C-alpha cells in the first residue's frame, strides 16, 4: 500500500494543469496575434489598393480638368490647373490620413474637417473654370463678328481704379483678347485664388491711339464681366427712323395719301375735301464757287396732326424697347445719343420722381430727334419732309435752281 507521499506524487496534478493552462493560453494568444497581424496586413493591403486607385483617379481628374480648359488662353488655364492640382494633392493627403488604419482618432478628426473645406474649394475651382470657359466662348464669338461689334453691340465699361471708368469698352475688349489667347503688346492677365483678376496692357481709343491701362476686378466684377462681356445697343432714334420706311413718302418720292393737308369746299355740301394749294418759295443761295442761285421750292401743305401723331407713336414704341433692356449701360448709352444722360436715368430709381416723369422726358426728346432724323434722311435733291421757321411740317415736291447774273447795279436778269 502506497504511502501518503507517494500518493501525493501520483495524484497531485496541479503543476501539470498549470503548465497545460499556460500552454493553451499561449497557443490561443499566438493564434489571436496571428489573426490580428493577418487582419492588419489585409487592411494595409486594402489601404495600398485604395491609395493606388485614388492616385489613378487623381491623375485622370487632373488631365480631364486641364483638357476641359483648353479653350481658355494657356497662361490663364495654367493658373486653374495649378490651383486644382494643389487642392487634389491636399485632398489625397488628408484622405489617406482618414483611411490609414494606423492613424489616431485626433488626426482623423482634423482630417475630416480639412476635407470638408477642400471639397468646397475643389467645387469652387471647377465652377470658376466653367465660368471662364463659358465667358471665353462668348468672347470668341463676339470678337469674330467684327461687323456687329460697334454697330449692334459694344464691350462693357470697366473700372480703372479710384473713380475712373473706361467708357469706350477698349479695356474690356483687350482683356477679352487676352482670354482667348490673342494677347497684345504689354498685355498681362493674372487670376487670383479669391477669384479677383489683375490685368494690364494697351488698347486703341477712338483716335487709334495706344493707351496703357492697369485694372483690378473683384471676384464679383470679374464674374459679371465674364457672363456679360458686351451689351446690345438700343439705338432708339436709328431704329425709329429706319422703321418709317414708306410711311410718309412712297417709293416714287411722292407724299403718301392721307398726309395731305386738305380743305373743305365751302358752299358745296357733300363735296370731297381737296388738298390745299401748293406754294412756291424762292430764295437766293450761294454755290460752292461763289455763284448766286435762285432756289425755288414747291411746298405741299401736310396734315400736322397726322404726321406728329405717327412720330409720337414711334417715340412711344422706342420707350417700350428702352425699358425692356435691363442693362443700365445700354440705357445710358441710348440716352446719351438723344442728348440725355445719367441724371435722367436716375429718375427711374428715384422714389420721389413722378410716375411718368422719365417717360415724358424721354418721349419728348425722342419726338425731337426722330423729326431731325426724318429731315436728315431726305434725298440729296432736297425733296421730302422739312420744317419751316414756325416748326411746321411741309413737303417739298420739286426744287429748281437758276443761276443769277448781275448786269449792272440796278438790273438782275435770269438765264
C-alpha positions in Angstrom: 0.0 0.0 0.0 1.3 3.4 -1.1 2.3 5.9 1.4 0.8 9.4 1.6 3.8 11.0 0.0 3.8 8.5 -2.9 0.1 9.2 -3.4 0.6 12.8 -3.5 3.2 12.5 -6.2 0.9 10.4 -8.2 -2.4 12.2 -7.7 -1.5 15.9 -7.3 -1.5 17.3 -11.0 -1.7 21.0 -10.1 1.7 21.7 -11.7 0.8 19.8 -14.8 -2.6 21.6 -15.0 -0.8 24.9 -14.7 1.6 24.1 -17.5 -1.3 22.9 -19.6 -3.2 26.1 -18.9 -0.3 28.2 -19.8 0.4 26.3 -22.9 -3.3 26.6 -24.0 -3.4 30.3 -23.3 -0.1 30.8 -25.1 -1.3 29.0 -28.1 -4.6 31.0 -28.1 -2.6 34.3 -27.7 -0.4 33.3 -30.6 -3.4 32.4 -32.7 -5.1 35.8 -31.8 -1.9 37.7 -32.5 -1.6 35.9 -35.8 -5.1 36.8 -36.7 -4.6 40.4 -35.7 -1.5 40.5 -37.8 -3.3 39.0 -40.7 -6.1 41.5 -40.4 -3.6 44.4 -40.1 -1.8 43.1 -43.2 -5.1 42.8 -45.1 -6.1 46.3 -44.1 -2.7 47.6 -45.1 -3.0 45.8 -48.5 -6.5 47.2 -49.0 -5.3 50.7 -48.0 -2.5 50.4 -50.6 -5.0 49.3 -53.2 -7.2 52.3 -52.3 -4.3 54.6 -52.5 -3.2 53.4 -55.9 -6.8 53.6 -57.1 -7.2 57.1 -55.7 -3.9 58.2 -57.3 -5.0 56.9 -60.6 -8.3 58.7 -60.3 -6.5 61.9 -59.3 -4.2 61.8 -62.4 -7.3 61.2 -64.6 -9.1 64.1 -62.9 -6.1 66.4 -63.4 -5.8 65.5 -67.1 -9.6 66.0 -67.6 -9.6 69.3 -65.8 -6.6 70.6 -67.9 -8.3 69.4 -71.1 -11.6 71.0 -70.1 -10.0 74.4 -70.0 -8.2 74.2 -73.4 -10.5 76.9 -74.8 -9.0 79.4 -72.3 -5.7 81.1 -73.0 -2.8 78.8 -71.9 -1.5 81.1 -69.2 -4.9 81.6 -67.6 -5.8 77.9 -67.7 -2.4 77.1 -66.2 -3.4 79.0 -63.1 -6.6 77.0 -62.8 -4.7 73.7 -63.3 -2.1 74.7 -60.7 -4.9 75.6 -58.2 -6.9 72.4 -58.9 -3.9 70.1 -58.7 -2.8 71.6 -55.4 -6.3 71.0 -54.0 -6.3 67.4 -55.2 -2.9 66.7 -53.6 -4.1 68.1 -50.3 -7.3 66.1 -50.6 -5.4 62.9 -51.2 -3.1 63.6 -48.2 -5.9 64.0 -45.8 -8.0 61.2 -47.3 -5.0 58.9 -46.6 -4.9 60.1 -43.0 -8.6 59.4 -42.6 -8.4 55.9 -44.1 -5.0 54.8 -42.8 -5.6 52.1 -40.1 -2.6 53.4 -38.1 -4.0 56.9 -37.8 -5.1 58.0 -34.4 -8.5 59.5 -33.6 -7.3 63.1 -33.3 -5.6 63.1 -36.7 -8.7 61.6 -38.3 -11.0 64.2 -36.8 -8.7 67.0 -38.1 -8.6 65.4 -41.5 -12.4 65.2 -41.8 -12.7 69.0 -41.0 -10.0 69.9 -43.6 -11.6 67.6 -46.2 -14.9 69.4 -45.9 -13.2 72.7 -46.8 -11.3 71.1 -49.6 -14.5 69.7 -51.1 -15.8 73.3 -51.3 -12.6 74.6 -52.7 -12.4 72.0 -55.5 -16.0 72.6 -56.4 -15.4 76.3 -56.5 -12.4 75.9 -58.8 -14.4 73.8 -61.2 -17.2 76.4 -61.2 -14.7 79.2 -61.8 -13.2 77.3 -64.7 -16.6 76.7 -66.2 -17.3 80.4 -65.8 -14.2 81.2 -67.8 -14.9 78.6 -70.4 -18.4 80.0 -71.0 -17.1 83.6 -71.0 -14.3 82.7 -73.4 -16.7 81.0 -75.8 -18.9 84.1 -75.8 -15.9 86.4 -76.3 -14.6 84.3 -79.1 -17.9 84.6 -80.9 -18.2 88.3 -80.3 -14.7 89.1 -81.4 -15.1 87.0 -84.6 -18.1 89.1 -85.6 -16.4 92.4 -86.4 -19.4 93.6 -88.4 -21.6 93.5 -85.4 -19.0 94.9 -83.0 -19.5 98.6 -82.7 -22.8 98.6 -84.7 -25.0 96.2 -82.8 -23.2 95.9 -79.5 -20.1 97.1 -77.6 -17.9 95.8 -74.9 -18.9 96.9 -71.4 -17.3 99.7 -69.3 -14.7 98.6 -66.7 -13.4 100.3 -63.6 -9.9 101.6 -63.7 -9.3 102.2 -60.0 -10.5 105.1 -58.0 -13.4 106.8 -59.6 -12.1 106.3 -63.2 -14.1 104.1 -65.7 -13.1 103.2 -69.2 -16.2 104.2 -71.1 -15.3 103.1 -74.6 -15.1 99.4 -74.0 -11.4 99.3 -75.0 -10.1 97.8 -71.8 -12.8 95.1 -71.8 -12.1 94.2 -75.4 -8.3 94.0 -74.7 -8.9 91.7 -71.7 -11.3 89.6 -73.9 -8.5 89.2 -76.5 -6.2 88.0 -73.7 -8.7 85.5 -72.5 -8.9 83.8 -76.0 -5.2 83.8 -76.4 -4.7 86.9 -78.6 -2.6 89.0 -76.2 -1.1 92.2 -77.5 1.8 94.4 -76.6 2.5 94.6 -72.8 -0.6 92.5 -72.0 -0.7 90.6 -68.7 -3.6 88.8 -67.0 -3.5 87.3 -63.5 -6.3 85.5 -61.8 -6.0 85.3 -58.0 -7.2 82.4 -55.9 -10.0 84.6 -54.5 -11.5 85.0 -58.0 -10.3 88.6 -58.5 -8.3 89.4 -61.6 -5.4 91.9 -62.3 -5.0 92.9 -65.9 -2.7 95.3 -67.8 -1.9 96.1 -71.4 -2.8 98.6 -74.1 -5.9 99.3 -76.1 -6.8 101.6 -79.0 -9.0 104.5 -78.3 -11.4 106.2 -80.8 -8.4 108.1 -82.3 -6.5 104.8 -82.8 -4.0 105.9 -80.1 -2.4 103.2 -77.9 -3.5 103.8 -74.3 -1.8 101.8 -71.5 -4.1 100.5 -68.7 -3.9 98.6 -65.4 -7.1 97.4 -63.7 -8.2 95.1 -60.9 -11.6 93.5 -60.8 -13.1 91.9 -57.8 -14.4 88.3 -58.0 -18.0 89.7 -58.4 -16.9 92.2 -61.1 -15.0 89.5 -62.9 -18.0 87.2 -62.9 -20.3 89.9 -64.2 -17.8 90.7 -67.0 -17.3 87.0 -68.0 -21.1 86.4 -68.0 -21.9 89.6 -69.9 -18.8 91.0 -71.7 -20.9 93.1 -74.1 -24.2 94.9 -74.1 -26.6 95.4 -77.0 -27.2 98.9 -78.3 -30.7 100.2 -78.0 -30.3 102.9 -80.7 -33.8 104.4 -80.3 -33.5 107.2 -83.0 -31.9 105.0 -85.6 -34.4 102.2 -85.2 -37.3 104.6 -85.2 -36.2 106.4 -88.3 -35.4 103.2 -90.1 -38.8 101.8 -89.3 -40.6 104.7 -91.0 -39.9 103.2 -94.5 -42.7 104.5 -96.8 -44.9 105.7 -94.1 -44.8 109.3 -95.3 -43.2 109.2 -98.7 -43.7 106.4 -101.2 -41.1 104.7 -103.3 -41.6 107.2 -106.1 -40.8 110.1 -103.8 -44.4 111.4 -103.5 -46.3 112.2 -100.3 -48.4 109.2 -99.2 -52.2 109.8 -99.5 -53.6 110.6 -96.1 -50.9 113.0 -95.1 -52.0 115.9 -97.3 -53.5 118.9 -95.6 -57.0 119.2 -97.0 -59.5 122.0 -97.2 -63.3 121.6 -97.4 -65.0 123.2 -100.3 -67.3 125.9 -99.0 -70.8 126.2 -100.5 -70.7 122.6 -101.8 -72.2 120.3 -99.2 -71.1 116.7 -99.6 -68.1 117.6 -101.8 -64.9 115.7 -101.0 -62.1 117.7 -99.4 -59.2 118.5 -101.6 -55.5 119.1 -100.8 -54.6 122.7 -100.0 -52.9 124.6 -102.8 -49.2 124.3 -103.1 -46.9 127.4 -102.7 -43.7 128.2 -104.3 -41.0 129.6 -102.0 -37.9 131.3 -103.6 -34.7 132.4 -102.0 -31.1 133.2 -103.1 -28.4 130.7 -102.3 -24.7 130.7 -102.8 -22.9 128.0 -104.7 -19.5 126.4 -103.9 -17.7 128.7 -106.4 -19.3 131.9 -105.2 -22.1 131.9 -107.8 -25.6 133.0 -106.7 -28.7 130.9 -107.5 -32.3 131.4 -107.1 -33.7 128.3 -105.4 -37.4 127.6 -105.8 -39.3 125.1 -103.7 -42.7 123.8 -104.5 -44.1 123.2 -101.0 -47.2 121.0 -100.4 -49.1 121.6 -97.1 -49.3 118.5 -94.9 -51.5 117.3 -92.1 -49.5 118.4 -89.0 -51.6 116.3 -86.6 -51.2 113.0 -88.5 -47.5 113.3 -89.1 -46.8 114.4 -85.5 -49.1 111.5 -84.3 -47.1 109.0 -86.3 -43.8 110.4 -84.8 -45.2 110.3 -81.3 -46.3 106.7 -81.8 -42.7 105.8 -82.9 -41.4 107.6 -79.7 -43.7 105.5 -77.5 -42.6 102.3 -79.2 -38.9 103.1 -78.5 -39.7 103.9 -74.9 -41.1 100.4 -74.5 -38.0 99.0 -76.2 -35.8 101.1 -73.9 -37.4 99.9 -70.8 -37.3 96.2 -71.9 -33.5 96.3 -71.9 -32.3 95.7 -68.4 -28.7 96.7 -69.0 -28.1 100.2 -67.4 -25.0 100.7 -69.5 -27.1 100.2 -72.7 -29.8 102.6 -71.3 -27.2 105.2 -70.5 -25.6 104.9 -74.0 -29.1 105.2 -75.6 -29.9 108.3 -73.5 -26.6 110.0 -74.5 -27.5 109.5 -78.2 -30.6 111.7 -77.7 -28.8 114.3 -75.5 -29.8 113.0 -72.1 -27.7 111.2 -69.5 -27.3 109.8 -66.0 -29.5 112.5 -64.3 -32.5 111.3 -66.4 -31.6 107.7 -65.9 -31.6 108.2 -62.1 -35.2 109.3 -62.3 -36.1 105.7 -62.9 -34.8 104.8 -59.5 -35.9 108.0 -57.7 -38.9 107.2 -55.5 -39.7 110.9 -55.3 -39.9 111.3 -59.0 -43.3 111.4 -60.7 -44.6 108.1 -62.1 -44.4 109.3 -65.7 -41.7 112.0 -65.4 -39.0 110.0 -67.1 -41.3 108.7 -69.8 -42.4 112.3 -70.6 -38.8 113.5 -70.9 -37.8 110.5 -73.0 -40.7 110.7 -75.4 -40.4 114.5 -75.8 -36.7 114.2 -76.7 -37.4 111.3 -79.0 -40.0 113.2 -80.9 -37.5 116.0 -81.5 -34.7 113.5 -82.6 -37.0 111.5 -84.8 -38.1 114.7 -86.5 -34.4 115.6 -87.1 -33.7 112.1 -88.4 -36.6 112.3 -90.9 -35.2 115.6 -92.3 -31.6 114.3 -92.4 -32.6 111.2 -94.4 -34.2 113.2 -97.2 -32.5 112.6 -100.6 -29.8 115.0 -101.8 -32.3 116.6 -104.3 -33.8 118.2 -101.2 -37.2 116.6 -101.7 -39.1 115.3 -98.7 -40.4 116.5 -95.4 -39.0 119.6 -93.8 -39.9 122.1 -91.1 -40.4 125.8 -91.5 -39.4 128.6 -89.2 -42.6 128.1 -87.2 -41.7 124.4 -86.6 -44.5 123.3 -89.1 -44.0 120.3 -91.4 -44.2 120.8 -95.2 -43.4 118.5 -98.1 -41.1 119.7 -100.9 -42.2 118.1 -104.1 -40.0 120.0 -106.6 -36.8 122.0 -106.4 -35.2 124.1 -109.1 -32.2 126.4 -109.2 -31.4 129.1 -111.7 -28.1 131.0 -111.8 -28.3 134.7 -111.2 -26.0 137.1 -113.1 -25.7 140.8 -112.3 -25.7 143.0 -115.5 -25.4 146.3 -113.6 -26.1 147.8 -110.3 -29.8 148.0 -110.7 -30.9 145.3 -113.0 -30.8 141.5 -112.5 -31.7 139.0 -115.2 -32.4 135.3 -115.0 -30.9 133.0 -117.6 
